[in-house]
Amino acid sequence: MSGKNNAERYASLSVEQFQEQWARKMVDIWTDRLEMLGAIRTGSLHGSVALMGKSISQEESQLTFQFLRYGIYVDAGTGRGYTRGNGGDLYFLAKDYRKEHKLGQPRQKKPWFSRSWRISLRIMANYMQRKLGEEYTGLFAALSDEKQ
């Protein structure tokens, strides 16, 4: 489906319907990205991605997602050996050190979460701007009608 058709389809949804569909789509996107990036070994992270809670209304919304904490480290390409406050001295990433200790290639980022999260937040913000703009315009149109 083209972007224009998606925009038209989403424009007809209420805020609550859009946010509900957006939340479900986020889970689909994240699990698909884990598969695409080959970030599945045991399936634990993949199976842990879920929408845990939602409170959606016209005035306020709260969506709560969950996944295993180590998913953030997979996303960033970090893990064992990466500690806070080490001043950026990651000696174990040096080619010589890795070769000497037979460590192979260093971890690579697998941005299954962060990239899609930023993009999807932008989509949500754009949708909310449009909807709030329509409501605002409608409010003033209604006020103009009352004066006549």
N, CA, C and O atoms as a GROMACS GRO file, in nm:
protein
  592
    1MET      N    1   0.084  -0.117   0.000
    1MET     CA    2   0.000   0.000   0.000
    1MET      C    3   0.089   0.124   0.000
    1MET      O    4   0.188   0.129   0.073
    2SER      N    5   0.055   0.221  -0.080
    2SER     CA    6   0.138   0.341  -0.090
    2SER      C    7   0.120   0.430   0.032
    2SER      O    8   0.023   0.416   0.107
    3GLY      N    9   0.214   0.522   0.051
    3GLY     CA   10   0.210   0.614   0.163
    3GLY      C   11   0.084   0.700   0.161
    3GLY      O   12   0.026   0.728   0.266
    4LYS      N   13   0.041   0.742   0.040
    4LYS     CA   14  -0.079   0.826   0.028
    4LYS      C   15  -0.202   0.748   0.074
    4LYS      O   16  -0.285   0.801   0.147
    5ASN      N   17  -0.214   0.623   0.031
    5ASN     CA   18  -0.328   0.541   0.073
    5ASN      C   19  -0.327   0.519   0.224
    5ASN      O   20  -0.433   0.522   0.287
    6ASN      N   21  -0.209   0.498   0.282
    6ASN     CA   22  -0.199   0.483   0.427
    6ASN      C   23  -0.245   0.610   0.496
    6ASN      O   24  -0.319   0.605   0.594
    7ALA      N   25  -0.200   0.725   0.446
    7ALA     CA   26  -0.237   0.853   0.507
    7ALA      C   27  -0.388   0.872   0.503
    7ALA      O   28  -0.448   0.916   0.601
    8GLU      N   29  -0.450   0.839   0.390
    8GLU     CA   30  -0.596   0.851   0.378
    8GLU      C   31  -0.667   0.756   0.474
    8GLU      O   32  -0.766   0.793   0.538
    9ARG      N   33  -0.616   0.635   0.485
    9ARG     CA   34  -0.678   0.536   0.574
    9ARG      C   35  -0.666   0.582   0.719
    9ARG      O   36  -0.762   0.572   0.796
   10TYR      N   37  -0.548   0.632   0.757
   10TYR     CA   38  -0.528   0.676   0.895
   10TYR      C   39  -0.607   0.801   0.928
   10TYR      O   40  -0.650   0.820   1.041
   11ALA      N   41  -0.628   0.887   0.829
   11ALA     CA   42  -0.700   1.012   0.852
   11ALA      C   43  -0.844   0.984   0.896
   11ALA      O   44  -0.903   1.063   0.969
   12SER      N   45  -0.899   0.871   0.852
   12SER     CA   46  -1.037   0.839   0.887
   12SER      C   47  -1.050   0.776   1.026
   12SER      O   48  -1.162   0.758   1.075
   13LEU      N   49  -0.939   0.741   1.088
   13LEU     CA   50  -0.944   0.676   1.220
   13LEU      C   51  -0.954   0.780   1.331
   13LEU      O   52  -0.902   0.891   1.319
   14SER      N   53  -1.021   0.742   1.438
   14SER     CA   54  -1.020   0.827   1.556
   14SER      C   55  -0.882   0.819   1.620
   14SER      O   56  -0.803   0.730   1.588
   15VAL      N   57  -0.853   0.911   1.709
   15VAL     CA   58  -0.725   0.912   1.779
   15VAL      C   59  -0.706   0.779   1.852
   15VAL      O   60  -0.599   0.719   1.847
   16GLU      N   61  -0.810   0.734   1.920
   16GLU     CA   62  -0.801   0.609   1.995
   16GLU      C   63  -0.772   0.490   1.904
   16GLU      O   64  -0.689   0.405   1.937
   17GLN      N   65  -0.841   0.483   1.789
   17GLN     CA   66  -0.819   0.372   1.695
   17GLN      C   67  -0.677   0.376   1.639
   17GLN      O   68  -0.611   0.273   1.629
   18PHE      N   69  -0.632   0.496   1.603
   18PHE     CA   70  -0.497   0.508   1.547
   18PHE      C   71  -0.393   0.464   1.648
   18PHE      O   72  -0.303   0.388   1.614
   19GLN      N   73  -0.404   0.511   1.772
   19GLN     CA   74  -0.305   0.475   1.874
   19GLN      C   75  -0.306   0.326   1.904
   19GLN      O   76  -0.201   0.266   1.926
   20GLU      N   77  -0.423   0.266   1.905
   20GLU     CA   78  -0.434   0.121   1.925
   20GLU      C   79  -0.363   0.046   1.814
   20GLU      O   80  -0.284  -0.045   1.841
   21GLN      N   81  -0.390   0.084   1.689
   21GLN     CA   82  -0.324   0.019   1.575
   21GLN      C   83  -0.174   0.046   1.574
   21GLN      O   84  -0.094  -0.042   1.542
   22TRP      N   85  -0.134   0.168   1.610
   22TRP     CA   86   0.007   0.205   1.615
   22TRP      C   87   0.080   0.117   1.716
   22TRP      O   88   0.189   0.067   1.687
   23ALA      N   89   0.022   0.099   1.833
   23ALA     CA   90   0.085   0.018   1.938
   23ALA      C   91   0.103  -0.127   1.892
   23ALA      O   92   0.209  -0.185   1.912
   24ARG      N   93   0.001  -0.184   1.831
   24ARG     CA   94   0.012  -0.322   1.782
   24ARG      C   95   0.117  -0.332   1.672
   24ARG      O   96   0.192  -0.430   1.664
   25LYS      N   97   0.122  -0.230   1.586
   25LYS     CA   98   0.219  -0.230   1.477
   25LYS      C   99   0.362  -0.221   1.530
   25LYS      O  100   0.453  -0.280   1.472
   26MET      N  101   0.383  -0.146   1.639
   26MET     CA  102   0.517  -0.136   1.697
   26MET      C  103   0.569  -0.274   1.735
   26MET      O  104   0.685  -0.306   1.707
   27VAL      N  105   0.486  -0.355   1.798
   27VAL     CA  106   0.528  -0.490   1.837
   27VAL      C  107   0.564  -0.571   1.713
   27VAL      O  108   0.665  -0.642   1.712
   28ASP      N  109   0.483  -0.560   1.608
   28ASP     CA  110   0.512  -0.632   1.482
   28ASP      C  111   0.644  -0.585   1.422
   28ASP      O  112   0.726  -0.666   1.378
   29ILE      N  113   0.665  -0.455   1.420
   29ILE     CA  114   0.789  -0.399   1.362
   29ILE      C  115   0.910  -0.449   1.439
   29ILE      O  116   1.008  -0.493   1.379
   30TRP      N  117   0.904  -0.442   1.571
   30TRP     CA  118   1.019  -0.483   1.652
   30TRP      C  119   1.051  -0.631   1.634
   30TRP      O  120   1.168  -0.667   1.620
   31THR      N  121   0.950  -0.715   1.635
   31THR     CA  122   0.977  -0.859   1.620
   31THR      C  123   1.029  -0.888   1.478
   31THR      O  124   1.118  -0.972   1.461
   32ASP      N  125   0.974  -0.820   1.378
   32ASP     CA  126   1.023  -0.837   1.241
   32ASP      C  127   1.169  -0.793   1.229
   32ASP      O  128   1.249  -0.861   1.164
   33ARG      N  129   1.205  -0.681   1.291
   33ARG     CA  130   1.343  -0.632   1.283
   33ARG      C  131   1.439  -0.727   1.354
   33ARG      O  132   1.551  -0.748   1.307
   34LEU      N  133   1.398  -0.784   1.466
   34LEU     CA  134   1.484  -0.882   1.533
   34LEU      C  135   1.514  -0.999   1.440
   34LEU      O  136   1.627  -1.046   1.433
   35GLU      N  137   1.412  -1.044   1.369
   35GLU     CA  138   1.431  -1.155   1.274
   35GLU      C  139   1.521  -1.112   1.158
   35GLU      O  140   1.614  -1.184   1.121
   36MET      N  141   1.492  -0.995   1.101
   36MET     CA  142   1.567  -0.947   0.986
   36MET      C  143   1.715  -0.927   1.017
   36MET      O  144   1.801  -0.956   0.934
   37LEU      N  145   1.745  -0.877   1.137
   37LEU     CA  146   1.884  -0.849   1.175
   37LEU      C  147   1.956  -0.973   1.229
   37LEU      O  148   2.074  -0.966   1.263
   38GLY      N  149   1.886  -1.084   1.237
   38GLY     CA  150   1.947  -1.206   1.287
   38GLY      C  151   1.980  -1.198   1.435
   38GLY      O  152   2.078  -1.257   1.481
   39ALA      N  153   1.899  -1.126   1.509
   39ALA     CA  154   1.924  -1.107   1.652
   39ALA      C  155   1.848  -1.210   1.735
   39ALA      O  156   1.812  -1.184   1.850
   40ILE      N  157   1.824  -1.326   1.677
   40ILE     CA  158   1.751  -1.430   1.750
   40ILE      C  159   1.843  -1.549   1.770
   40ILE      O  160   1.886  -1.612   1.673
   41ARG      N  161   1.873  -1.579   1.895
   41ARG     CA  162   1.950  -1.699   1.926
   41ARG      C  163   1.859  -1.799   1.995
   41ARG      O  164   1.836  -1.909   1.947
   42THR      N  165   1.807  -1.757   2.109
   42THR     CA  166   1.720  -1.848   2.185
   42THR      C  167   1.574  -1.817   2.162
   42THR      O  168   1.487  -1.900   2.191
   43GLY      N  169   1.544  -1.698   2.111
   43GLY     CA  170   1.405  -1.657   2.092
   43GLY      C  171   1.348  -1.586   2.213
   43GLY      O  172   1.233  -1.541   2.210
   44SER      N  173   1.426  -1.576   2.321
   44SER     CA  174   1.376  -1.513   2.443
   44SER      C  175   1.342  -1.367   2.422
   44SER      O  176   1.235  -1.321   2.461
   45LEU      N  177   1.434  -1.292   2.360
   45LEU     CA  178   1.408  -1.150   2.336
   45LEU      C  179   1.289  -1.134   2.243
   45LEU      O  180   1.198  -1.055   2.270
   46HIS      N  181   1.290  -1.207   2.135
   46HIS     CA  182   1.182  -1.202   2.037
   46HIS      C  183   1.047  -1.229   2.103
   46HIS      O  184   0.950  -1.158   2.077
   47GLY      N  185   1.041  -1.328   2.188
   47GLY     CA  186   0.917  -1.365   2.255
   47GLY      C  187   0.875  -1.270   2.366
   47GLY      O  188   0.760  -1.272   2.410
   48SER      N  189   0.967  -1.186   2.411
   48SER     CA  190   0.936  -1.096   2.522
   48SER      C  191   0.876  -0.963   2.478
   48SER      O  192   0.822  -0.890   2.561
   49VAL      N  193   0.884  -0.932   2.349
   49VAL     CA  194   0.834  -0.803   2.299
   49VAL      C  195   0.682  -0.805   2.302
   49VAL      O  196   0.618  -0.889   2.238
   50ALA      N  197   0.624  -0.711   2.377
   50ALA     CA  198   0.477  -0.709   2.391
   50ALA      C  199   0.427  -0.572   2.432
   50ALA      O  200   0.500  -0.492   2.490
   51LEU      N  201   0.301  -0.547   2.401
   51LEU     CA  202   0.230  -0.430   2.453
   51LEU      C  203   0.173  -0.474   2.587
   51LEU      O  204   0.090  -0.565   2.593
   52MET      N  205   0.218  -0.410   2.693
   52MET     CA  206   0.177  -0.452   2.828
   52MET      C  207   0.056  -0.377   2.882
   52MET      O  208  -0.029  -0.435   2.949
   53GLY      N  209   0.049  -0.252   2.853
   53GLY     CA  210  -0.061  -0.174   2.906
   53GLY      C  211  -0.095  -0.059   2.815
   53GLY      O  212  -0.011  -0.006   2.743
   54LYS      N  213  -0.222  -0.022   2.821
   54LYS     CA  214  -0.264   0.093   2.742
   54LYS      C  215  -0.378   0.163   2.811
   54LYS      O  216  -0.468   0.100   2.868
   55SER      N  217  -0.371   0.292   2.805
   55SER     CA  218  -0.477   0.377   2.855
   55SER      C  219  -0.491   0.486   2.749
   55SER      O  220  -0.410   0.578   2.743
   56ILE      N  221  -0.593   0.473   2.667
   56ILE     CA  222  -0.608   0.561   2.552
   56ILE      C  223  -0.741   0.635   2.563
   56ILE      O  224  -0.847   0.575   2.580
   57SER      N  225  -0.733   0.766   2.554
   57SER     CA  226  -0.854   0.848   2.549
   57SER      C  227  -0.826   0.965   2.456
   57SER      O  228  -0.714   0.983   2.409
   58GLN      N  229  -0.927   1.044   2.432
   58GLN     CA  230  -0.911   1.161   2.346
   58GLN      C  231  -0.814   1.261   2.407
   58GLN      O  232  -0.741   1.330   2.336
   59GLU      N  233  -0.814   1.270   2.540
   59GLU     CA  234  -0.734   1.371   2.608
   59GLU      C  235  -0.592   1.326   2.640
   59GLU      O  236  -0.499   1.406   2.636
   60GLU      N  237  -0.575   1.198   2.672
   60GLU     CA  238  -0.445   1.152   2.720
   60GLU      C  239  -0.428   1.003   2.688
   60GLU      O  240  -0.523   0.926   2.692
   61SER      N  241  -0.305   0.966   2.655
   61SER     CA  242  -0.277   0.826   2.623
   61SER      C  243  -0.149   0.782   2.690
   61SER      O  244  -0.054   0.859   2.705
   62GLN      N  245  -0.147   0.656   2.729
   62GLN     CA  246  -0.026   0.596   2.782
   62GLN      C  247  -0.018   0.454   2.728
   62GLN      O  248  -0.109   0.374   2.746
   63LEU      N  249   0.093   0.425   2.663
   63LEU     CA  250   0.118   0.292   2.608
   63LEU      C  251   0.244   0.238   2.674
   63LEU      O  252   0.345   0.308   2.681
   64THR      N  253   0.239   0.116   2.721
   64THR     CA  254   0.353   0.056   2.789
   64THR      C  255   0.393  -0.071   2.714
   64THR      O  256   0.313  -0.163   2.695
   65PHE      N  257   0.519  -0.074   2.673
   65PHE     CA  258   0.573  -0.191   2.604
   65PHE      C  259   0.674  -0.259   2.695
   65PHE      O  260   0.728  -0.198   2.787
   66GLN      N  261   0.698  -0.386   2.668
   66GLN     CA  262   0.801  -0.457   2.744
   66GLN      C  263   0.884  -0.544   2.651
   66GLN      O  264   0.837  -0.590   2.547
   67PHE      N  265   1.008  -0.564   2.690
   67PHE     CA  266   1.097  -0.662   2.629
   67PHE      C  267   1.210  -0.684   2.728
   67PHE      O  268   1.233  -0.601   2.817
   68LEU      N  269   1.281  -0.794   2.712
   68LEU     CA  270   1.392  -0.823   2.802
   68LEU      C  271   1.496  -0.712   2.796
   68LEU      O  272   1.527  -0.661   2.688
   69ARG      N  273   1.550  -0.677   2.911
   69ARG     CA  274   1.643  -0.563   2.922
   69ARG      C  275   1.762  -0.577   2.828
   69ARG      O  276   1.809  -0.477   2.774
   70TYR      N  277   1.812  -0.697   2.808
   70TYR     CA  278   1.930  -0.710   2.725
   70TYR      C  279   1.903  -0.671   2.580
   70TYR      O  280   1.997  -0.658   2.501
   71GLY      N  281   1.778  -0.652   2.543
   71GLY     CA  282   1.744  -0.605   2.409
   71GLY      C  283   1.803  -0.469   2.378
   71GLY      O  284   1.837  -0.440   2.264
   72ILE      N  285   1.816  -0.386   2.480
   72ILE     CA  286   1.878  -0.254   2.462
   72ILE      C  287   2.026  -0.270   2.426
   72ILE      O  288   2.079  -0.195   2.344
   73TYR      N  289   2.092  -0.368   2.487
   73TYR     CA  290   2.234  -0.392   2.458
   73TYR      C  291   2.252  -0.450   2.319
   73TYR      O  292   2.350  -0.419   2.251
   74VAL      N  293   2.159  -0.534   2.276
   74VAL     CA  294   2.163  -0.588   2.140
   74VAL      C  295   2.150  -0.472   2.041
   74VAL      O  296   2.224  -0.464   1.943
   75ASP      N  297   2.056  -0.382   2.068
   75ASP     CA  298   2.032  -0.266   1.983
   75ASP      C  299   2.158  -0.180   1.971
   75ASP      O  300   2.192  -0.134   1.862
   76ALA      N  301   2.226  -0.158   2.082
   76ALA     CA  302   2.344  -0.070   2.085
   76ALA      C  303   2.474  -0.141   2.048
   76ALA      O  304   2.576  -0.075   2.027
   77GLY      N  305   2.472  -0.273   2.040
   77GLY     CA  306   2.594  -0.347   2.009
   77GLY      C  307   2.690  -0.354   2.127
   77GLY      O  308   2.811  -0.364   2.110
   78THR      N  309   2.634  -0.347   2.247
   78THR     CA  310   2.717  -0.352   2.368
   78THR      C  311   2.681  -0.475   2.450
   78THR      O  312   2.593  -0.553   2.412
   79GLY      N  313   2.748  -0.492   2.561
   79GLY     CA  314   2.722  -0.606   2.648
   79GLY      C  315   2.838  -0.626   2.742
   79GLY      O  316   2.896  -0.530   2.792
   80ARG      N  317   2.873  -0.752   2.769
   80ARG     CA  318   2.982  -0.785   2.861
   80ARG      C  319   3.109  -0.708   2.823
   80ARG      O  320   3.149  -0.704   2.707
   81GLY      N  321   3.170  -0.647   2.923
   81GLY     CA  322   3.292  -0.570   2.900
   81GLY      C  323   3.267  -0.421   2.887
   81GLY      O  324   3.359  -0.341   2.907
   82TYR      N  325   3.146  -0.383   2.855
   82TYR     CA  326   3.110  -0.242   2.844
   82TYR      C  327   3.055  -0.199   2.980
   82TYR      O  328   2.948  -0.244   3.020
   83THR      N  329   3.128  -0.113   3.049
   83THR     CA  330   3.082  -0.069   3.180
   83THR      C  331   3.075   0.082   3.186
   83THR      O  332   3.142   0.153   3.111
   84ARG      N  333   2.992   0.129   3.276
   84ARG     CA  334   2.979   0.273   3.297
   84ARG      C  335   3.107   0.328   3.357
   84ARG      O  336   3.173   0.263   3.438
   85GLY      N  337   3.140   0.449   3.317
   85GLY     CA  338   3.251   0.518   3.380
   85GLY      C  339   3.389   0.470   3.342
   85GLY      O  340   3.485   0.501   3.412
   86ASN      N  341   3.403   0.394   3.233
   86ASN     CA  342   3.537   0.348   3.195
   86ASN      C  343   3.608   0.450   3.106
   86ASN      O  344   3.716   0.421   3.054
   87GLY      N  345   3.550   0.567   3.089
   87GLY     CA  346   3.615   0.673   3.013
   87GLY      C  347   3.626   0.644   2.864
   87GLY      O  348   3.700   0.713   2.794
   88GLY      N  349   3.556   0.546   2.818
   88GLY     CA  350   3.559   0.514   2.675
   88GLY      C  351   3.675   0.425   2.636
   88GLY      O  352   3.695   0.399   2.517
   89ASP      N  353   3.753   0.377   2.732
   89ASP     CA  354   3.866   0.289   2.702
   89ASP      C  355   3.815   0.146   2.687
   89ASP      O  356   3.810   0.071   2.784
   90LEU      N  357   3.780   0.111   2.568
   90LEU     CA  358   3.727  -0.023   2.540
   90LEU      C  359   3.837  -0.106   2.473
   90LEU      O  360   3.831  -0.138   2.354
   91TYR      N  361   3.937  -0.138   2.553
   91TYR     CA  362   4.056  -0.210   2.503
   91TYR      C  363   4.020  -0.341   2.433
   91TYR      O  364   4.092  -0.384   2.342
   92PHE      N  365   3.914  -0.402   2.473
   92PHE     CA  366   3.876  -0.531   2.416
   92PHE      C  367   3.823  -0.519   2.274
   92PHE      O  368   3.796  -0.620   2.209
   93LEU      N  369   3.808  -0.395   2.223
   93LEU     CA  370   3.767  -0.375   2.084
   93LEU      C  371   3.888  -0.364   1.990
   93LEU      O  372   3.872  -0.374   1.868
   94ALA      N  373   4.006  -0.343   2.045
   94ALA     CA  374   4.126  -0.328   1.963
   94ALA      C  375   4.154  -0.458   1.886
   94ALA      O  376   4.144  -0.567   1.942
   95LYS      N  377   4.188  -0.444   1.759
   95LYS     CA  378   4.212  -0.562   1.673
   95LYS      C  379   4.320  -0.653   1.731
   95LYS      O  380   4.303  -0.775   1.732
   96ASP      N  381   4.429  -0.594   1.779
   96ASP     CA  382   4.539  -0.674   1.834
   96ASP      C  383   4.493  -0.752   1.957
   96ASP      O  384   4.522  -0.871   1.971
   97TYR      N  385   4.423  -0.686   2.045
   97TYR     CA  386   4.374  -0.751   2.168
   97TYR      C  387   4.278  -0.865   2.132
   97TYR      O  388   4.287  -0.974   2.189
   98ARG      N  389   4.190  -0.842   2.039
   98ARG     CA  390   4.091  -0.943   2.001
   98ARG      C  391   4.161  -1.064   1.936
   98ARG      O  392   4.124  -1.179   1.960
   99LYS      N  393   4.262  -1.035   1.854
   99LYS     CA  394   4.335  -1.144   1.789
   99LYS      C  395   4.412  -1.225   1.892
   99LYS      O  396   4.408  -1.348   1.890
  100GLU      N  397   4.482  -1.157   1.983
  100GLU     CA  398   4.562  -1.224   2.086
  100GLU      C  399   4.475  -1.312   2.177
  100GLU      O  400   4.518  -1.421   2.216
  101HIS      N  401   4.355  -1.267   2.209
  101HIS     CA  402   4.266  -1.341   2.299
  101HIS      C  403   4.162  -1.426   2.225
  101HIS      O  404   4.070  -1.480   2.286
  102LYS      N  405   4.178  -1.436   2.093
  102LYS     CA  406   4.088  -1.517   2.009
  102LYS      C  407   3.941  -1.482   2.033
  102LYS      O  408   3.858  -1.569   2.059
  103LEU      N  409   3.912  -1.352   2.024
  103LEU     CA  410   3.776  -1.304   2.051
  103LEU      C  411   3.692  -1.285   1.925
  103LEU      O  412   3.572  -1.261   1.934
  104GLY      N  413   3.753  -1.295   1.808
  104GLY     CA  414   3.675  -1.277   1.686
  104GLY      C  415   3.635  -1.132   1.666
  104GLY      O  416   3.700  -1.040   1.716
  105GLN      N  417   3.529  -1.114   1.592
  105GLN     CA  418   3.481  -0.979   1.562
  105GLN      C  419   3.406  -0.919   1.681
  105GLN      O  420   3.337  -0.991   1.753
  106PRO      N  421   3.421  -0.788   1.702
  106PRO     CA  422   3.344  -0.724   1.810
  106PRO      C  423   3.194  -0.723   1.777
  106PRO      O  424   3.155  -0.741   1.661
  107ARG      N  425   3.114  -0.702   1.877
  107ARG     CA  426   2.970  -0.695   1.855
  107ARG      C  427   2.936  -0.583   1.759
  107ARG      O  428   3.003  -0.480   1.754
  108GLN      N  429   2.832  -0.605   1.684
  108GLN     CA  430   2.782  -0.504   1.592
  108GLN      C  431   2.645  -0.457   1.642
  108GLN      O  432   2.569  -0.535   1.700
  109LYS      N  433   2.614  -0.331   1.618
  109LYS     CA  434   2.482  -0.280   1.653
  109LYS      C  435   2.378  -0.354   1.570
  109LYS      O  436   2.398  -0.379   1.452
  110LYS      N  437   2.268  -0.387   1.634
  110LYS     CA  438   2.152  -0.445   1.566
  110LYS      C  439   2.031  -0.361   1.606
  110LYS      O  440   1.955  -0.399   1.696
  111PRO      N  441   2.015  -0.247   1.539
  111PRO     CA  442   1.914  -0.150   1.582
  111PRO      C  443   1.770  -0.195   1.553
  111PRO      O  444   1.704  -0.141   1.465
  112TRP      N  445   1.725  -0.291   1.628
  112TRP     CA  446   1.590  -0.344   1.611
  112TRP      C  447   1.488  -0.253   1.679
  112TRP      O  448   1.372  -0.251   1.638
  113PHE      N  449   1.529  -0.179   1.779
  113PHE     CA  450   1.437  -0.097   1.859
  113PHE      C  451   1.449   0.052   1.829
  113PHE      O  452   1.350   0.116   1.792
  114SER      N  453   1.568   0.108   1.844
  114SER     CA  454   1.586   0.253   1.845
  114SER      C  455   1.546   0.321   1.714
  114SER      O  456   1.477   0.423   1.716
  115ARG      N  457   1.588   0.267   1.604
  115ARG     CA  458   1.559   0.330   1.474
  115ARG      C  459   1.409   0.332   1.446
  115ARG      O  460   1.354   0.436   1.412
  116SER      N  461   1.343   0.218   1.462
  116SER     CA  462   1.200   0.212   1.434
  116SER      C  463   1.121   0.294   1.537
  116SER      O  464   1.015   0.348   1.505
  117TRP      N  465   1.170   0.302   1.660
  117TRP     CA  466   1.103   0.382   1.763
  117TRP      C  467   1.103   0.529   1.724
  117TRP      O  468   1.000   0.596   1.731
  118ARG      N  469   1.219   0.580   1.683
  118ARG     CA  470   1.226   0.722   1.643
  118ARG      C  471   1.136   0.751   1.524
  118ARG      O  472   1.064   0.852   1.524
  119ILE      N  473   1.139   0.667   1.425
  119ILE     CA  474   1.056   0.687   1.305
  119ILE      C  475   0.909   0.682   1.343
  119ILE      O  476   0.831   0.766   1.299
  120SER      N  477   0.870   0.584   1.422
  120SER     CA  478   0.730   0.568   1.458
  120SER      C  479   0.679   0.678   1.549
  120SER      O  480   0.562   0.716   1.542
  121LEU      N  481   0.765   0.732   1.634
  121LEU     CA  482   0.724   0.846   1.716
  121LEU      C  483   0.695   0.967   1.627
  121LEU      O  484   0.603   1.044   1.654
  122ARG      N  485   0.774   0.984   1.523
  122ARG     CA  486   0.750   1.092   1.429
  122ARG      C  487   0.616   1.075   1.358
  122ARG      O  488   0.542   1.171   1.338
  123ILE      N  489   0.585   0.951   1.321
  123ILE     CA  490   0.456   0.922   1.258
  123ILE      C  491   0.342   0.957   1.353
  123ILE      O  492   0.244   1.019   1.313
  124MET      N  493   0.356   0.916   1.480
  124MET     CA  494   0.253   0.946   1.579
  124MET      C  495   0.239   1.096   1.597
  124MET      O  496   0.128   1.148   1.602
  125ALA      N  497   0.349   1.168   1.608
  125ALA     CA  498   0.346   1.313   1.627
  125ALA      C  499   0.277   1.382   1.509
  125ALA      O  500   0.196   1.472   1.528
  126ASN      N  501   0.310   1.341   1.387
  126ASN     CA  502   0.248   1.400   1.268
  126ASN      C  503   0.098   1.375   1.266
  126ASN      O  504   0.020   1.465   1.234
  127TYR      N  505   0.058   1.253   1.300
  127TYR     CA  506  -0.084   1.221   1.304
  127TYR      C  507  -0.156   1.307   1.408
  127TYR      O  508  -0.262   1.363   1.380
  128MET      N  509  -0.097   1.317   1.527
  128MET     CA  510  -0.160   1.395   1.634
  128MET      C  511  -0.168   1.543   1.596
  128MET      O  512  -0.267   1.609   1.627
  129GLN      N  513  -0.066   1.594   1.530
  129GLN     CA  514  -0.070   1.734   1.485
  129GLN      C  515  -0.186   1.756   1.388
  129GLN      O  516  -0.260   1.854   1.401
  130ARG      N  517  -0.202   1.665   1.293
  130ARG     CA  518  -0.312   1.677   1.196
  130ARG      C  519  -0.447   1.673   1.267
  130ARG      O  520  -0.533   1.757   1.242
  131LYS      N  521  -0.463   1.574   1.356
  131LYS     CA  522  -0.592   1.557   1.424
  131LYS      C  523  -0.623   1.677   1.512
  131LYS      O  524  -0.736   1.727   1.512
  132LEU      N  525  -0.526   1.723   1.588
  132LEU     CA  526  -0.549   1.839   1.674
  132LEU      C  527  -0.576   1.964   1.591
  132LEU      O  528  -0.658   2.047   1.629
  133GLY      N  529  -0.508   1.978   1.478
  133GLY     CA  530  -0.533   2.090   1.388
  133GLY      C  531  -0.675   2.087   1.334
  133GLY      O  532  -0.741   2.191   1.327
  134GLU      N  533  -0.723   1.969   1.296
  134GLU     CA  534  -0.861   1.955   1.247
  134GLU      C  535  -0.961   1.993   1.356
  134GLU      O  536  -1.058   2.064   1.330
  135GLU      N  537  -0.937   1.945   1.477
  135GLU     CA  538  -1.028   1.976   1.588
  135GLU      C  539  -1.028   2.126   1.618
  135GLU      O  540  -1.133   2.185   1.641
  136TYR      N  541  -0.911   2.186   1.617
  136TYR     CA  542  -0.897   2.329   1.644
  136TYR      C  543  -0.972   2.410   1.539
  136TYR      O  544  -1.045   2.503   1.572
  137THR      N  545  -0.954   2.374   1.412
  137THR     CA  546  -1.022   2.441   1.302
  137THR      C  547  -1.173   2.422   1.315
  137THR      O  548  -1.250   2.515   1.293
  138GLY      N  549  -1.213   2.301   1.349
  138GLY     CA  550  -1.356   2.272   1.366
  138GLY      C  551  -1.418   2.354   1.479
  138GLY      O  552  -1.532   2.398   1.468
  139LEU      N  553  -1.343   2.374   1.585
  139LEU     CA  554  -1.391   2.452   1.698
  139LEU      C  555  -1.420   2.596   1.656
  139LEU      O  556  -1.524   2.651   1.692
  140PHE      N  557  -1.329   2.656   1.580
  140PHE     CA  558  -1.350   2.794   1.536
  140PHE      C  559  -1.460   2.803   1.431
  140PHE      O  560  -1.530   2.904   1.425
  141ALA      N  561  -1.476   2.701   1.350
  141ALA     CA  562  -1.585   2.700   1.252
  141ALA      C  563  -1.719   2.697   1.326
  141ALA      O  564  -1.814   2.765   1.288
  142ALA      N  565  -1.725   2.617   1.433
  142ALA     CA  566  -1.848   2.609   1.512
  142ALA      C  567  -1.877   2.742   1.579
  142ALA      O  568  -1.993   2.782   1.586
  143LEU      N  569  -1.775   2.812   1.628
  143LEU     CA  570  -1.794   2.943   1.692
  143LEU      C  571  -1.844   3.045   1.589
  143LEU      O  572  -1.929   3.128   1.622
  144SER      N  573  -1.794   3.040   1.467
  144SER     CA  574  -1.837   3.132   1.362
  144SER      C  575  -1.982   3.108   1.327
  144SER      O  576  -2.057   3.203   1.304
  145ASP      N  577  -2.024   2.981   1.323
  145ASP     CA  578  -2.162   2.946   1.292
  145ASP      C  579  -2.258   2.998   1.397
  145ASP      O  580  -2.370   3.039   1.364
  146GLU      N  581  -2.216   2.998   1.525
  146GLU     CA  582  -2.303   3.043   1.636
  146GLU      C  583  -2.329   3.192   1.627
  146GLU      O  584  -2.439   3.235   1.662
  147LYS      N  585  -2.232   3.272   1.582
  147LYS     CA  586  -2.246   3.416   1.577
  147LYS      C  587  -2.342   3.462   1.468
  147LYS      O  588  -2.396   3.573   1.475
  148GLN      N  589  -2.364   3.380   1.370
  148GLN     CA  590  -2.449   3.421   1.258
  148GLN      C  591  -2.594   3.396   1.283
  148GLN      O  592  -2.678   3.426   1.198
   0.00000   0.00000   0.00000
